[in-house]
Amino acid sequence: MAVKKNKSLEPVSKDLPVYSIGVAARILDVHPRTLRIYEDEGLIKPHRQGARRMFSQNDMQWIACLRSAIHEQGISIPGIRKLLRFATCYEIVECPEQVSCVCEAVVDRVIPRKPRLVGDKQAAERIAEEEKNTRSEERKKGTIAKQSGTGEAG
């Protein structure tokens, strides 16, 4: 008779993308379209497994923080995007120090801050053009992935 060994379960890393968009939306009590809008607006960057969006616990925490800024503090999506260039998320939503010190939600991989001198119109125009190009490239990649995914169905 074989003896089964007890396998110890290790806690899941908070960076491991384990939630599909449907599960993430259900947990966050939002429509999946809301998460797609946040992605289109550049506020989140879900991990991809093929064409599927996958979210980690840190992503979920960041989205909950976004929702708080939008609905409780009345900050618009473009406003959040602009503010994140110059400040951390916990400065924008005014998290208590005990929360901000242990928060592991990664924001900078979505919107890296680009410091520049106030009033430097050339730098502002260059940054805006770079962001426009980046969003355009990401949309093209998404369109290509969707086309290749639908074209293979037989």
DSSP file (Angstrom, degrees, kcal/mol; ACC not computed):
  #  RESIDUE AA STRUCTURE BP1 BP2  ACC     N-H-->O    O-->H-N    N-H-->O    O-->H-N    TCO  KAPPA ALPHA  PHI   PSI    X-CA   Y-CA   Z-CA
    1    1 A M              0   0    0      0, 0.0     2,-0.2     0, 0.0     0, 0.0   0.000 360.0 360.0 360.0 126.7    0.0    0.0    0.0
    2    2 A A        -     0   0    0      1,-0.0     2,-0.5     0, 0.0     0, 0.0  -0.543 360.0-136.1 -80.5 141.4    1.5    3.3   -1.1
    3    3 A V        -     0   0    0     -2,-0.2     2,-0.4     0, 0.0    -1,-0.0  -0.858  15.9-134.7 -98.9 126.3    1.6    6.1    1.4
    4    4 A K        -     0   0    0     -2,-0.5     2,-0.4     1,-0.0     0, 0.0  -0.632  16.1-136.7 -80.8 134.6    0.6    9.6    0.2
    5    5 A K        -     0   0    0     -2,-0.4     2,-0.6     1,-0.0    -1,-0.0  -0.708  19.9-116.2 -88.2 141.0    2.8   12.4    1.1
    6    6 A N        -     0   0    0     -2,-0.4     2,-0.6     1,-0.0    -1,-0.0  -0.667  27.2-147.9 -75.1 119.2    1.2   15.6    2.3
    7    7 A K        -     0   0    0     -2,-0.6     2,-0.4     1,-0.0    -1,-0.0  -0.782  13.8-132.4 -88.0 126.4    2.1   18.3   -0.2
    8    8 A S        -     0   0    0     -2,-0.6     2,-0.6     1,-0.0    -1,-0.0  -0.637  15.9-134.7 -80.3 134.1    2.4   21.6    1.5
    9    9 A L        -     0   0    0     -2,-0.4     3,-0.0     3,-0.0    -1,-0.0  -0.769  15.5-150.1 -90.2 125.5    0.6   24.3   -0.3
   10   10 A E        -     0   0    0     -2,-0.6     3,-0.1     1,-0.1     2,-0.0  -0.693  29.4 -97.5 -91.9 148.3    2.5   27.5   -0.6
   11   11 A P        -     0   0    0      0, 0.0     2,-0.2     0, 0.0    -1,-0.1  -0.336  43.8-105.9 -63.0 145.8    0.7   30.8   -0.7
   12   12 A V        -     0   0    0      1,-0.1     2,-0.0     2,-0.1    -3,-0.0  -0.532  37.0-108.5 -73.2 135.7    0.1   32.1   -4.2
   13   13 A S    >   -     0   0    0     -2,-0.2     3,-1.4     1,-0.1    44,-0.3  -0.369  19.2-130.1 -61.9 141.3    2.3   35.1   -5.2
   14   14 A K  T 3  S+     0   0    0      1,-0.3    44,-2.4    42,-0.1    43,-0.4   0.650 108.2  55.5 -70.3 -13.6    0.4   38.3   -5.4
   15   15 A D  T 3  S+     0   0    0     42,-0.2    -1,-0.3    41,-0.2    41,-0.1   0.498  80.7 108.4 -93.1  -5.6    1.9   38.9   -8.8
   16   16 A L  S <  S-     0   0    0     -3,-1.4     2,-0.9     1,-0.1    41,-0.4  -0.613  71.4-132.3 -77.8 119.6    0.7   35.6  -10.3
   17   17 A P        +     0   0    0      0, 0.0    39,-0.3     0, 0.0    -1,-0.1  -0.601  50.1 143.3 -75.2 106.1   -2.1   36.3  -12.8
   18   18 A V        +     0   0    0     37,-1.4     2,-0.5    -2,-0.9    38,-0.2   0.527  42.5  83.8-119.8 -12.6   -4.8   33.7  -11.8
   19   19 A Y  E     -A   55   0A   0     36,-2.6    36,-3.1     4,-0.1    -1,-0.0  -0.842  65.3-143.7-102.9 126.0   -8.1   35.6  -12.3
   20   20 A S  E  >  -A   54   0A   0     -2,-0.5     4,-3.0    34,-0.2     5,-0.2  -0.305  36.6 -99.6 -72.0 168.9   -9.7   35.7  -15.8
   21   21 A I  H  > S+     0   0    0     32,-0.8     4,-2.5     1,-0.2     5,-0.2   0.877 123.8  51.5 -61.3 -37.1  -11.5   38.9  -16.7
   22   22 A G  H  > S+     0   0    0      2,-0.2     4,-2.0     1,-0.2    -1,-0.2   0.919 113.2  43.3 -66.1 -43.6  -14.9   37.4  -15.8
   23   23 A V  H  > S+     0   0    0      2,-0.2     4,-2.6     1,-0.2     5,-0.2   0.924 114.6  50.4 -67.5 -44.5  -13.8   36.2  -12.4
   24   24 A A  H  X S+     0   0    0     -4,-3.0     4,-2.6     1,-0.2    -2,-0.2   0.921 110.9  49.5 -59.3 -44.3  -12.0   39.5  -11.7
   25   25 A A  H  X>S+     0   0    0     -4,-2.5     5,-2.5    -5,-0.2     4,-0.8   0.902 111.1  49.4 -62.4 -41.2  -15.1   41.5  -12.7
   26   26 A R  H ><5S+     0   0    0     -4,-2.0     3,-0.5     3,-0.2    -2,-0.2   0.924 112.5  47.0 -64.9 -44.1  -17.3   39.4  -10.4
   27   27 A I  H 3<5S+     0   0    0     -4,-2.6    -2,-0.2     1,-0.2    -1,-0.2   0.911 117.0  43.2 -63.1 -42.2  -14.9   39.8   -7.4
   28   28 A L  H 3<5S-     0   0    0     -4,-2.6    -1,-0.2    -5,-0.2    -2,-0.2   0.522 109.3-125.2 -82.2  -5.2  -14.6   43.6   -8.0
   29   29 A D  T <<5 +     0   0    0     -4,-0.8     2,-0.3    -3,-0.5    -3,-0.2   0.927  70.0 118.0  58.7  48.6  -18.4   43.9   -8.7
   30   30 A V  S   <S-     0   0    0     -5,-2.5    -1,-0.2    -6,-0.1    -2,-0.1  -0.881  71.5 -98.0-133.0 166.6  -17.9   45.5  -12.1
   31   31 A H    >>  -     0   0    0     -2,-0.3     3,-1.4     1,-0.1     4,-1.0  -0.646  32.8-120.8 -81.8 143.9  -18.8   44.6  -15.6
   32   32 A P  H 3> S+     0   0    0      0, 0.0     4,-1.8     0, 0.0     3,-0.2   0.822 113.4  64.4 -54.1 -30.5  -16.0   43.1  -17.7
   33   33 A R  H 3> S+     0   0    0      1,-0.2     4,-2.4     2,-0.2     5,-0.2   0.858  94.4  59.7 -61.7 -34.5  -16.4   46.0  -20.1
   34   34 A T  H <> S+     0   0    0     -3,-1.4     4,-2.4     1,-0.2    -1,-0.2   0.916 104.9  48.4 -59.1 -43.6  -15.3   48.3  -17.3
   35   35 A L  H  X S+     0   0    0     -4,-1.0     4,-1.9     1,-0.2    -1,-0.2   0.878 110.3  51.4 -65.8 -36.9  -12.0   46.5  -17.1
   36   36 A R  H  X S+     0   0    0     -4,-1.8     4,-2.8     2,-0.2    -2,-0.2   0.883 108.8  51.7 -66.4 -37.4  -11.6   46.6  -20.8
   37   37 A I  H  X S+     0   0    0     -4,-2.4     4,-2.5     2,-0.2    -2,-0.2   0.934 108.1  51.0 -63.6 -46.0  -12.2   50.4  -20.7
   38   38 A Y  H  <>S+     0   0    0     -4,-2.4     5,-2.6     1,-0.2     6,-1.0   0.890 112.4  47.7 -58.4 -38.6   -9.6   50.8  -18.0
   39   39 A E  H ><5S+     0   0    0     -4,-1.9     3,-1.4     4,-0.2    -2,-0.2   0.938 111.0  49.7 -67.1 -46.1   -7.2   48.9  -20.2
   40   40 A D  H 3<5S+     0   0    0     -4,-2.8    -2,-0.2     1,-0.3    -1,-0.2   0.850 110.3  52.0 -60.1 -34.8   -8.0   50.9  -23.3
   41   41 A E  T 3<5S-     0   0    0     -4,-2.5    -1,-0.3    -5,-0.2    -2,-0.2   0.528 117.2-115.4 -80.7  -5.8   -7.5   54.1  -21.3
   42   42 A G  T < 5S+     0   0    0     -3,-1.4    -3,-0.2    -4,-0.4    -2,-0.1   0.645  83.5 117.3  84.2  14.7   -4.1   52.9  -20.2
   43   43 A L  S   <S+     0   0    0     -5,-2.6     2,-0.3    -6,-0.2    -4,-0.2   0.763  78.0  26.7 -87.1 -25.8   -4.9   52.6  -16.5
   44   44 A I        -     0   0    0     -6,-1.0    -2,-0.2    -9,-0.1    -1,-0.1  -0.949  57.6-162.1-132.6 156.5   -4.3   48.8  -16.3
   45   45 A K        -     0   0    0     -2,-0.3    -6,-0.0    -3,-0.1    14,-0.0  -0.729  20.0-158.8-137.8  85.6   -2.2   46.4  -18.2
   46   46 A P        -     0   0    0      0, 0.0     9,-0.2     0, 0.0     2,-0.1  -0.234  24.7-105.9 -65.0 154.0   -3.5   42.9  -17.6
   47   47 A H  E     -B   54   0A   0      7,-1.9     7,-2.7     1,-0.0     2,-0.4  -0.408  36.9-134.8 -70.9 156.3   -1.3   39.9  -18.2
   48   48 A R  E     -B   53   0A   0      5,-0.2     2,-0.5    -2,-0.1     5,-0.2  -0.955  23.9-175.2-121.2 137.0   -2.1   37.9  -21.3
   49   49 A Q  E >  S-B   52   0A   0      3,-2.2     3,-1.7    -2,-0.4     2,-0.5  -0.876  80.6 -52.7-121.9  94.0   -2.3   34.2  -21.9
   50   50 A G  T 3  S-     0   0    0     -2,-0.5    95,-0.1     1,-0.3    99,-0.0  -0.647 121.5 -23.5  69.6-125.4   -2.9   34.1  -25.6
   51   51 A A  T 3  S+     0   0    0     -2,-0.5     2,-0.3    -3,-0.1    -1,-0.3   0.475 116.8 105.0 -93.6  -3.6   -5.8   36.4  -26.1
   52   52 A R  E <   - B   0  49A   0     -3,-1.7    -3,-2.2     1,-0.0     2,-0.4  -0.599  66.8-134.7 -84.9 135.9   -7.1   36.1  -22.5
   53   53 A R  E     - B   0  48A   0     -2,-0.3   -32,-0.8    -5,-0.2     2,-0.4  -0.735  24.5-170.2 -84.4 133.6   -6.7   38.8  -20.0
   54   54 A M  E     -AB  20  47A   0     -7,-2.7    -7,-1.9    -2,-0.4     2,-0.4  -0.980   5.1-155.0-128.6 141.6   -5.5   37.5  -16.6
   55   55 A F  E     -A   19   0A   0    -36,-3.1   -36,-2.6    -2,-0.4   -37,-1.4  -0.911   2.6-149.1-120.5 141.5   -5.3   39.5  -13.4
   56   56 A S     >  -     0   0    0     -2,-0.4     4,-2.2   -39,-0.3   -41,-0.2  -0.456  37.3-101.1 -94.9 174.0   -3.1   39.0  -10.3
   57   57 A Q  H  > S+     0   0    0    -41,-0.4     4,-2.2   -43,-0.4   -42,-0.2   0.878 126.0  53.3 -63.2 -37.3   -4.1   39.9   -6.7
   58   58 A N  H  > S+     0   0    0    -44,-2.4     4,-2.4     2,-0.2    -1,-0.2   0.903 107.1  51.3 -64.2 -40.2   -2.0   43.1   -7.1
   59   59 A D  H  > S+     0   0    0    -45,-0.3     4,-2.6     1,-0.2    -2,-0.2   0.926 109.7  50.3 -59.4 -43.9   -3.9   44.0  -10.2
   60   60 A M  H  X S+     0   0    0     -4,-2.2     4,-2.3     1,-0.2    -2,-0.2   0.899 109.9  49.9 -61.8 -41.7   -7.1   43.5   -8.3
   61   61 A Q  H  X S+     0   0    0     -4,-2.2     4,-1.9     2,-0.2    -1,-0.2   0.913 111.4  48.8 -64.0 -42.2   -5.9   45.8   -5.5
   62   62 A W  H  X S+     0   0    0     -4,-2.4     4,-2.5     2,-0.2    -2,-0.2   0.903 110.6  50.2 -64.8 -42.2   -4.9   48.5   -8.0
   63   63 A I  H  X S+     0   0    0     -4,-2.6     4,-2.7     2,-0.2    -1,-0.2   0.902 109.1  51.5 -64.5 -40.6   -8.3   48.3   -9.8
   64   64 A A  H  X S+     0   0    0     -4,-2.3     4,-1.8     1,-0.2    -1,-0.2   0.894 110.5  49.5 -61.6 -38.7  -10.1   48.6   -6.4
   65   65 A C  H  X S+     0   0    0     -4,-1.9     4,-2.2     2,-0.2    -2,-0.2   0.909 110.2  50.6 -65.4 -42.9   -7.9   51.7   -5.7
   66   66 A L  H  X S+     0   0    0     -4,-2.5     4,-2.6     1,-0.2    -2,-0.2   0.933 108.9  51.1 -58.7 -47.2   -8.8   53.1   -9.2
   67   67 A R  H  X S+     0   0    0     -4,-2.7     4,-2.9     1,-0.2     5,-0.5   0.875 108.7  52.0 -60.7 -37.5  -12.5   52.6   -8.5
   68   68 A S  H  X>S+     0   0    0     -4,-1.8     4,-2.1     2,-0.2     5,-1.4   0.927 110.6  47.4 -63.9 -44.8  -12.2   54.4   -5.2
   69   69 A A  H  <5S+     0   0    0     -4,-2.2     6,-2.4     3,-0.2     4,-0.2   0.893 117.5  42.9 -63.6 -39.9  -10.5   57.4   -6.9
   70   70 A I  H  <5S+     0   0    0     -4,-2.6     4,-0.3     4,-0.2    -2,-0.2   0.941 127.4  25.9 -72.8 -48.1  -13.1   57.5   -9.6
   71   71 A H  H  <5S+     0   0    0     -4,-2.9    -3,-0.2    -5,-0.2    -2,-0.2   0.841 129.9  33.7 -92.0 -34.8  -16.3   57.0   -7.6
   72   72 A E  T  <5S+     0   0    0     -4,-2.1    -3,-0.2    -5,-0.5    -2,-0.1   0.826 130.3  30.6 -91.5 -33.7  -15.4   58.2   -4.0
   73   73 A Q  S   <S-     0   0    0     -5,-1.4    -3,-0.2    -4,-0.2    -4,-0.1   0.532  99.1-128.1-104.3  -7.3  -13.1   61.1   -4.8
   74   74 A G        +     0   0    0     -6,-0.3     2,-0.4    -4,-0.3    -4,-0.2   0.775  49.8 155.7  72.3  26.7  -14.6   62.1   -8.2
   75   75 A I        -     0   0    0     -6,-2.4    -1,-0.2     1,-0.0    -2,-0.1  -0.747  38.9-128.5 -89.0 132.1  -11.4   62.0  -10.2
   76   76 A S     >  -     0   0    0     -2,-0.4     4,-2.6     1,-0.1     5,-0.2  -0.300  20.4-110.9 -74.8 162.3  -11.9   61.4  -13.9
   77   77 A I  H  > S+     0   0    0      1,-0.2     4,-2.4     2,-0.2     5,-0.2   0.937 120.6  47.0 -60.8 -47.8  -10.0   58.7  -15.8
   78   78 A P  H  > S+     0   0    0      0, 0.0     4,-2.2     0, 0.0    -1,-0.2   0.880 111.6  53.6 -61.3 -34.0   -7.9   61.3  -17.8
   79   79 A G  H  > S+     0   0    0      2,-0.2     4,-2.7     1,-0.2    -2,-0.2   0.918 108.5  47.8 -64.7 -43.0   -7.3   63.1  -14.5
   80   80 A I  H  X S+     0   0    0     -4,-2.6     4,-2.4     2,-0.2    -1,-0.2   0.924 110.3  52.9 -62.0 -44.1   -6.0   59.9  -12.9
   81   81 A R  H  X S+     0   0    0     -4,-2.4     4,-0.5     1,-0.2    -2,-0.2   0.908 112.8  43.9 -59.3 -42.9   -3.8   59.2  -15.9
   82   82 A K  H >< S+     0   0    0     -4,-2.2     3,-1.1     1,-0.2     4,-0.5   0.921 112.6  51.3 -68.6 -43.9   -2.2   62.7  -15.7
   83   83 A L  H >X S+     0   0    0     -4,-2.7     3,-1.5     1,-0.3     4,-1.5   0.867 101.8  61.5 -62.2 -36.5   -1.8   62.6  -11.9
   84   84 A L  H 3< S+     0   0    0     -4,-2.4    -1,-0.3     1,-0.3    -2,-0.2   0.691  92.5  66.5 -67.3 -17.2    0.0   59.2  -12.1
   85   85 A R  T << S+     0   0    0     -3,-1.1    29,-0.4    -4,-0.5    -1,-0.3   0.782 116.5  24.7 -69.0 -25.2    2.8   60.7  -14.2
   86   86 A F  T <4 S+     0   0    0     -3,-1.5     2,-0.3    -4,-0.5    -2,-0.2   0.513 124.0  34.4-120.6  -8.5    3.8   62.9  -11.3
   87   87 A A  S  < S-     0   0    0     -4,-1.5    -1,-0.1     4,-0.0     2,-0.1  -0.970  77.5-103.4-146.6 158.8    2.7   61.1   -8.1
   88   88 A T    >>  -     0   0    0     -2,-0.3     4,-1.6     1,-0.1     3,-0.8  -0.412  38.5-110.0 -78.3 161.0    2.3   57.6   -6.7
   89   89 A C  H 3> S+     0   0    0      1,-0.3     4,-2.5     2,-0.2     5,-0.2   0.885 117.3  55.2 -61.3 -38.6   -1.2   56.1   -6.4
   90   90 A Y  H 34>S+     0   0    0      1,-0.2     5,-1.7     2,-0.2    -1,-0.3   0.726 106.2  52.3 -72.5 -17.7   -1.2   56.3   -2.6
   91   91 A E  H <45S+     0   0    0     -3,-0.8    -1,-0.2     3,-0.2    -2,-0.2   0.839 111.0  48.0 -78.2 -34.6   -0.5   60.0   -2.8
   92   92 A I  H  <5S+     0   0    0     -4,-1.6    -2,-0.2     1,-0.2    -3,-0.1   0.936 120.6  33.9 -71.2 -47.5   -3.4   60.6   -5.2
   93   93 A V  T  <5S-     0   0    0     -4,-2.5    -1,-0.2     2,-0.0    -2,-0.2   0.410 107.2-125.5 -91.7   3.3   -6.0   58.6   -3.2
   94   94 A E  T   5 -     0   0    0     -5,-0.2    -3,-0.2    -4,-0.2    -4,-0.1   0.919  35.1-169.5  56.2  51.7   -4.5   59.6    0.1
   95   95 A C      < -     0   0    0     -5,-1.7    -1,-0.1    -6,-0.1    -5,-0.0  -0.399  30.4 -99.9 -66.3 147.2   -4.0   56.2    1.5
   96   96 A P    >>  -     0   0    0      0, 0.0     4,-2.5     0, 0.0     3,-1.1  -0.343  34.4-111.1 -62.8 153.2   -3.1   56.0    5.2
   97   97 A E  H 3> S+     0   0    0      1,-0.3     4,-2.1     2,-0.2     5,-0.2   0.863 117.3  58.0 -57.6 -39.2    0.7   55.4    5.8
   98   98 A Q  H 34 S+     0   0    0      1,-0.2     4,-0.5     2,-0.2    -1,-0.3   0.803 112.1  42.5 -64.0 -26.9    0.1   51.9    7.1
   99   99 A V  H X> S+     0   0    0     -3,-1.1     4,-1.1     2,-0.2     3,-0.8   0.915 113.3  49.5 -81.3 -47.6   -1.6   51.0    3.8
  100  100 A S  H 3< S+     0   0    0     -4,-2.5    -2,-0.2     1,-0.2    -3,-0.2   0.798 106.2  57.8 -65.0 -28.1    0.9   52.7    1.5
  101  101 A C  T 3< S+     0   0    0     -4,-2.1    -1,-0.2    -5,-0.2    -2,-0.2   0.800 117.5  31.2 -72.1 -28.2    3.9   51.1    3.2
  102  102 A V  T <4 S+     0   0    0     -3,-0.8     2,-0.3    -4,-0.5    -1,-0.2   0.426  86.7 122.3-110.4  -0.4    2.7   47.6    2.6
  103  103 A C     <  -     0   0    0     -4,-1.1   -13,-0.1     1,-0.1   -45,-0.0  -0.467  34.8-177.4 -68.0 126.8    0.7   48.1   -0.7
  104  104 A E        +     0   0    0     -2,-0.3     2,-0.2     2,-0.1    -1,-0.1   0.337  36.1 128.3-107.2   5.5    2.2   45.8   -3.4
  105  105 A A        -     0   0    0      1,-0.1     2,-0.7   -48,-0.1   -46,-0.1  -0.460  56.1-136.7 -65.8 128.2    0.0   46.9   -6.3
  106  106 A V        +     0   0    0     -2,-0.2    -1,-0.1     1,-0.2   -44,-0.1  -0.779  37.9 157.5 -94.1 117.3    2.3   47.8   -9.2
  107  107 A V    >>  +     0   0    0     -2,-0.7     3,-2.2     2,-0.1     4,-1.8   0.770  61.7  69.4-105.2 -37.0    1.3   50.9  -10.9
  108  108 A D  T 34 S+     0   0    0      1,-0.3    -1,-0.1     2,-0.2    -2,-0.1   0.703  89.8  64.3 -63.2 -20.4    4.5   52.1  -12.6
  109  109 A R  T 34 S+     0   0    0      2,-0.1    -1,-0.3     1,-0.1    -2,-0.1   0.719 110.4  40.2 -74.3 -16.9    4.4   49.2  -15.1
  110  110 A V  T <4 S+     0   0    0     -3,-2.2    -2,-0.2     1,-0.2    -1,-0.1   0.901 134.5  12.1 -91.4 -54.6    1.2   50.7  -16.5
  111  111 A I  S  < S-     0   0    0     -4,-1.8    -1,-0.2   -68,-0.1    -2,-0.1  -0.802  76.0-157.7-128.0  88.8    2.0   54.4  -16.4
  112  112 A P        -     0   0    0      0, 0.0     2,-0.2     0, 0.0    -3,-0.1  -0.437  26.5-113.9 -66.7 138.8    5.7   55.2  -15.8
  113  113 A R        -     0   0    0     -2,-0.1   -27,-0.1     1,-0.1   -28,-0.1  -0.516  26.2-163.5 -74.0 139.0    6.2   58.6  -14.4
  114  114 A K        -     0   0    0    -29,-0.4   -29,-0.1    -2,-0.2    13,-0.1  -0.854  11.4-151.1-125.1  93.6    8.1   61.0  -16.7
  115  115 A P        +     0   0    0      0, 0.0     2,-0.3     0, 0.0   -29,-0.1  -0.355  26.0 159.8 -66.9 144.1    9.4   64.0  -14.8
  116  116 A R        -     0   0    0     -2,-0.0     2,-0.2     8,-0.0     3,-0.0  -0.969  45.1 -84.3-154.7 163.6    9.7   67.2  -16.7
  117  117 A L    >   -     0   0    0     -2,-0.3     3,-1.9     1,-0.1     2,-0.2  -0.511  50.1-106.7 -73.0 139.0   10.0   70.9  -15.9
  118  118 A V  T 3  S+     0   0    0      1,-0.3     3,-0.1    -2,-0.2    -1,-0.1  -0.464 107.7  22.9 -63.8 133.0    6.7   72.7  -15.5
  119  119 A G  T 3  S+     0   0    0      1,-0.2     2,-1.5    -2,-0.2    -1,-0.3   0.400  81.0 134.7  89.9  -2.7    6.0   74.9  -18.6
  120  120 A D    <>  +     0   0    0     -3,-1.9     4,-2.1     1,-0.2    -1,-0.2  -0.636  29.0 178.8 -81.2  90.1    8.3   72.8  -20.8
  121  121 A K  H  > S+     0   0    0     -2,-1.5     4,-2.5     1,-0.2    -1,-0.2   0.849  75.3  54.9 -65.4 -35.8    5.9   72.6  -23.8
  122  122 A Q  H  > S+     0   0    0      2,-0.2     4,-2.5     1,-0.2    -1,-0.2   0.923 109.7  46.4 -64.4 -43.4    8.3   70.7  -26.0
  123  123 A A  H  > S+     0   0    0      2,-0.2     4,-2.6     1,-0.2     5,-0.2   0.907 112.7  50.6 -65.0 -41.0    8.8   67.9  -23.4
  124  124 A A  H  X S+     0   0    0     -4,-2.1     4,-2.4     1,-0.2    -2,-0.2   0.915 112.1  46.7 -63.2 -42.6    5.0   67.8  -22.8
  125  125 A E  H  X S+     0   0    0     -4,-2.5     4,-2.3     2,-0.2    -2,-0.2   0.901 112.6  50.0 -65.8 -40.8    4.4   67.5  -26.6
  126  126 A R  H  X S+     0   0    0     -4,-2.5     4,-2.4     2,-0.2    -2,-0.2   0.920 112.2  47.0 -64.2 -44.3    7.0   64.8  -26.9
  127  127 A I  H  X S+     0   0    0     -4,-2.6     4,-2.5     2,-0.2    -2,-0.2   0.915 111.9  50.6 -63.9 -43.6    5.6   62.8  -24.0
  128  128 A A  H  X S+     0   0    0     -4,-2.4     4,-2.3    -5,-0.2    -2,-0.2   0.907 111.3  48.4 -61.6 -41.6    2.1   63.1  -25.4
  129  129 A E  H  X S+     0   0    0     -4,-2.3     4,-2.4     2,-0.2    -2,-0.2   0.907 110.8  50.7 -65.4 -41.8    3.3   61.9  -28.8
  130  130 A E  H  X S+     0   0    0     -4,-2.4     4,-2.4     1,-0.2    -2,-0.2   0.921 111.9  47.5 -60.9 -44.2    5.1   58.9  -27.3
  131  131 A E  H  X S+     0   0    0     -4,-2.5     4,-2.6     2,-0.2     5,-0.2   0.894 110.7  51.6 -65.0 -40.1    2.0   57.9  -25.3
  132  132 A K  H  X S+     0   0    0     -4,-2.3     4,-2.3     1,-0.2    -1,-0.2   0.923 111.8  46.8 -61.9 -44.6   -0.2   58.3  -28.4
  133  133 A N  H  X S+     0   0    0     -4,-2.4     4,-2.5     2,-0.2    -2,-0.2   0.900 111.8  50.9 -64.2 -41.5    2.2   56.0  -30.4
  134  134 A T  H  X S+     0   0    0     -4,-2.4     4,-2.4     2,-0.2    -2,-0.2   0.932 111.8  46.2 -62.5 -47.1    2.3   53.5  -27.6
  135  135 A R  H  X S+     0   0    0     -4,-2.6     4,-2.3     1,-0.2    -1,-0.2   0.895 112.3  51.7 -62.8 -39.9   -1.5   53.3  -27.3
  136  136 A S  H  X S+     0   0    0     -4,-2.3     4,-2.2    -5,-0.2    -2,-0.2   0.917 111.0  47.2 -62.7 -43.8   -1.8   53.0  -31.1
  137  137 A E  H  X S+     0   0    0     -4,-2.5     4,-2.4     1,-0.2    -2,-0.2   0.902 111.8  50.4 -64.8 -41.0    0.8   50.1  -31.2
  138  138 A E  H  X S+     0   0    0     -4,-2.4     4,-2.1     1,-0.2    -2,-0.2   0.886 110.6  49.2 -65.9 -38.4   -1.0   48.3  -28.3
  139  139 A R  H  X S+     0   0    0     -4,-2.3     4,-2.5     2,-0.2    -1,-0.2   0.902 110.1  51.4 -66.5 -40.3   -4.4   48.6  -30.0
  140  140 A K  H  X S+     0   0    0     -4,-2.2     4,-2.7     2,-0.2    -2,-0.2   0.922 109.8  49.5 -61.6 -43.6   -2.9   47.3  -33.3
  141  141 A K  H  X S+     0   0    0     -4,-2.4     4,-2.5     1,-0.2    -1,-0.2   0.910 111.3  49.6 -61.4 -41.7   -1.5   44.3  -31.4
  142  142 A G  H  X S+     0   0    0     -4,-2.1     4,-2.2     2,-0.2    -1,-0.2   0.890 111.6  48.4 -64.2 -39.7   -4.8   43.7  -29.8
  143  143 A T  H  X S+     0   0    0     -4,-2.5     4,-2.5     2,-0.2    -2,-0.2   0.905 111.9  49.1 -66.6 -42.2   -6.6   43.9  -33.2
  144  144 A I  H  X S+     0   0    0     -4,-2.7     4,-2.6     1,-0.2     5,-0.2   0.917 111.3  49.5 -63.5 -43.3   -4.0   41.5  -34.7
  145  145 A A  H  X S+     0   0    0     -4,-2.5     4,-1.9     1,-0.2    -2,-0.2   0.903 111.9  48.6 -63.1 -41.1   -4.5   39.0  -31.9
  146  146 A K  H  X S+     0   0    0     -4,-2.2     4,-2.1     2,-0.2     5,-0.2   0.910 112.3  48.7 -64.9 -42.0   -8.3   39.2  -32.2
  147  147 A Q  H  X S+     0   0    0     -4,-2.5     4,-2.2     1,-0.2    -2,-0.2   0.918 112.8  46.5 -64.9 -43.4   -8.1   38.6  -36.0
  148  148 A S  H  X S+     0   0    0     -4,-2.6     4,-1.0     1,-0.2    -1,-0.2   0.846 111.9  52.6 -68.8 -31.6   -5.7   35.7  -35.7
  149  149 A G  H  < S+     0   0    0     -4,-1.9     4,-0.4    -5,-0.2    -1,-0.2   0.873 114.8  40.2 -70.3 -36.7   -7.9   34.2  -32.9
  150  150 A T  H >< S+     0   0    0     -4,-2.1     3,-0.5     1,-0.2    -2,-0.2   0.793 109.9  59.5 -83.1 -27.2  -11.1   34.4  -35.0
  151  151 A G  H 3< S+     0   0    0     -4,-2.2    -1,-0.2     1,-0.2    -2,-0.2   0.753 101.3  54.7 -72.0 -23.4   -9.4   33.3  -38.2
  152  152 A E  T 3< S+     0   0    0     -4,-1.0    -1,-0.2    -5,-0.1     2,-0.2   0.641  80.3 106.6 -85.9 -15.0   -8.3   30.0  -36.8
  153  153 A A    <         0   0    0     -3,-0.5    -3,-0.0    -4,-0.4    -4,-0.0  -0.445 360.0 360.0 -67.4 133.9  -11.7   28.9  -35.7
  154  154 A G              0   0    0     -2,-0.2    -1,-0.2     0, 0.0    -4,-0.0   0.448 360.0 360.0-119.9 360.0  -13.0   26.3  -38.0
